[in-house]
Amino acid sequence: MISPSAFFCCEKTLELTKCNIRGIILYMNKYKKELLHLWGKVGLIVNLSQMIEYTLANVLAFDEILREFEDRDSMYVYEYNEFAKRAEKLYKELEKKPLGFGIEKARQLGYFNDKSQEWLKAMCEERNFVVHRLFREDLVAKHLETDPTFYYERLENLIEEMNAVNNNLNEIFAKQKAEYKLIW
């Protein structure tokens, strides 16, 4: 059974949401261009999130294969196929985990030092704000109704950070692929 206070909280949130949607519709003509830019920036952040998660999962899965090569000095095709299956399984597991989980796993494997780990953690927290809380918190702040550009600088800074993270991960993955070609 839902407690009366929980019901009130849900009802209040629903009312705020309705008011915010009405407000956005009313101000849409006035701020249409700004809102579209804001939503585009949020969409790019979601896209970069997926790219980072995918590349990080590839780095971690490839790491497992490379570590097996390193431990054995050589490998039969059937052994490689087995490790490739394990790497694919790891990739599927990581796909279901939050971004922070993959970052921590990569740190444990030695891919990130403490400074870069802190940078990644801050980026991840900011990304989580945008993806999970920005629009909810705006139900009260109402910047979308009055000044959608309020969020631009914050979103643009995050886009730059995420792009840098993705580029760094792509460099790591490229080095792994080059190492794999040398071995195999």
N, C-alpha and C positions, 0 to 999 in steps of 0.2 A: 504494500500500500504506500502511496506517495504521501509524505507528510504535508500538512498545510503550508508550512514555511517553504518547502521545496516547490510546491505548486505555485505559491506566490512569486517565488524567484523566477520560475519558468514563465509565468504570466507576465511579469515585469520585463523579462528579456524579450519575450515575443512582442510586447508593446513597443519597447525601444527599437526593435528590428523593424516593425511596421512604420514607426515614425521616421526612422532613418531612411527606409526605402522611399517613403512618400517625399521626404526631404530631398533625396537624391533625384527623384523624378522631377520635382519642382525646379531644382537648380540645374538640371541636366542641360537645358538650353543655354543657361548663362555660362556654365563651366564644362560644356560638352568636350571641347578640345582638351582641357586640362585633365578631366576624368579619364578620357581615352588614353592619354599619355600615362597617367598613373596606372591604369589597369594593364597597359602594355609593359610597363616596368615590372609590375608584380608577375606578369606572365613570363617575362624573361628570367626573373629570379627562380620561378618554378622550373623553367627549362634548364637553367644552369644547375639547379639542385639535382635534377635527374642525370645530367651529364656527369657531374661530380660523383654521384653515387655509382653510376655505371663504370666510370673509369677507375674509381677506387676499388670496386668489386673485381674488375679485371686485374688490377695490380696485385691484389691479395690472392686471387686464384692463380695467377701466373707465378707468384712468389712460391706457392706450394710446389709447383712443378720444378722450378729452378732449384729449390732447396733439395729436392730429391735427386736431381742430377748432381748437385754438389756433393751430396753424401755418398753417392755410388760411383762417381767418375764415368760410368757408362750405364746404358739402360737398353733393354730389349724393347721392341715395339709393343709387345703385350703389356709390359710394365708401364711404359709411357701412356698407353691407352687407359690403364687403370688409374694412374695419377691424373690424367686429363678428366676422367669421370669424377674423381674426388674434387678437382678444382671446379668443375661445373656445379657440383653439389654445393660447394662452399659459396659459389656465386649466387645460387638460388637462395641460400640461407641469408646472405648479406642483403639481397634484394628486399627482403621482408623486414630488415632491421632499420632503425633510424640512422641518419647520417652520422651522428656522433659515435655510434657503435663501430662503424667501419673506420673512422678516424682513430679511435682508441686502439683497435686491432692493428692498424698500420703502425701506430706509435710503438706498440709492444714488439713488433717485428723490426724496429729500428729505422723506419722510414722517416720519422720526424723527431727532431730534437725538442727540448722543452720550450724553446722560444717559438718554433713553428707550431708546436702543439697548442700553445696559448693563442696564437694567431688563428689557427683553425677553430679552436673552441669559441672564440669571440665571433668569428664569421658564422659559425653554426648557430649560436644563440641569436644573432641578428636575423639570420635566415628564418629561424623558428618564429621570431616575433612577426615577421612579414607574412609567413605562410599560415600561422596559426592564430595570431592575435591582433594584427593591425586593424582589420575591419571590425572585429568584435569590440575592441577598445574605442574605435571611432564612433560607436553607437552613442557614447557619452561625449567624447571630444568634439564631434561633428565637424571635423576639418573637411571631410568630403563635401559637406553642404556649403561650407563657407570659403574654403581655400584649399582645393585639392593639391596645389603646388607645395603645401606645407611639408609633404612627405618626399618630395622629389630628391632633395640632396641626400637624405638618408638612404633612399632606394638606389640612387646612382652610386653612392659610395659602396654599398653592398654588392652591386653588380660588378664594380671594378675589383673588389676583393674576391668575389666568387670566380670571376674570369681568371684572375691570377692563380687561384688555387687549382682550377681546372687545367690551366696551362702547365703548372708544375707537375700535376699528376700525369698529364700526357707525356711530359718529358721522362718521367720515371718509367712509364709503360713502354715508351719507345726504346729506352735503354734495356729494359727486360727483353723486349722482342729481339733486339740486336744480340744480346747475350744468348738467347735461345737459338738463334740462327747459327751462332758460332758452335754451339754444343751439338745441335741436331744436324 
